[in-house]
Amino acid sequence: MITIAGHAEQSLRSVEKLSEQGRLLVKGEDKPGIVAAVASILREFGANIMSLDQYSTDPESGNFFQRTEFHLEGFQAMRPELESALEERLTRGFGMEWKLHSSSQLKRVAIFASKSDHCLLDLLWRHRRGELPMNVTMVISNHSDLAEDVRQFGIPFVHVPVDKQDRTAAERRHLELLQGNVDLIVLARYMQIITPDFLERIGCPVINIHHSFLPAFIGAAPYRRAKERGVKLIGATAHYVTEELDEGPIIEQDVVRVSHVESPEELARSGADVERQVLSRAVAWHCSDRVMSNGNSTVVL
């Protein structure tokens, strides 16, 4: 029998193990020697590379991307010295950009939602099961409909009404709640426009999910109009939010096949299923430091 104390000890060991694991993301102009330099630096510090993924858009002066996971005993203590070595040999030596993350430092995530619950509750359920490596700090909604559902997960729910004619007060409240407290915002079918001013001031990435009917079926009742047009594929897109509405870098997409037999309600259910899957994958990849920007697109390693 495993006791409560046994579970606590096992959890502590897991945290200690993760504290000795890191992720190194490197990107820049491709040139010979980058992979060797990364491996050499990590070896010199006694790190063991657990996985390494890389991609080049063009071996002749294209863009290079690399994600390396490693184990390093005493990583937290050695981190400043390791960062200095990376700065000296990757930034100055190769002109590369890099980011160093600790696997034990989970990203703080705030989820925005409106009345639709499928994406929100799916994220909370996966988080509770340990499938998403993140800490959900709060759920914010412009409606109070989902408050009790969210509280069952032990997550704070904050109702912030939005005046569509003037979003200033709502965004001021959002910034009070979030600034400096989150590393990622997820729009789980949040049916409000995010303004450029909010994006600039919040200082963290924002991920959105929407159905694949855009821009063909903008506005209300997209599934009814899809049925009327005889649509055969239903999909979803998860992307980073930019000032250009629904034009940000795409992280993940997927589709399901449908037919003339299905009603608009059945099409909507299929759409909700694919939205859940696409959004959860995008959030998991971002929180695992797998997504790297490449202009207005992404590389997922």
Secondary structure, DSSP 8 states (H G I E B T S, - for coil): ---HHHHHHHHHHHHHHHTTEEEEEEEEE--TTHHHHHHHHHHHTT-EEEEEEEEES-TTT-EEEEEEEEE-TTHHHHHHHHHHHHIIIIIIHH--EEEEEETTS-EEEEEEE-S--HHHHHHHHHHHTT-S-EEEEEEEESSSTTHHHHHTTT--EEE---BTTB-HHHHHHHHHHHTTT-SEEEESS--S---HHHHHHH-S-EEEEEETTTTTT-SS-HHHHHHHHT--EEEEEEEE--SSTT-S-EEEEEEEE--TTS-HHHHHHHHHHHHHHHHHHHHHHHHTT-EEEETTEEEE-
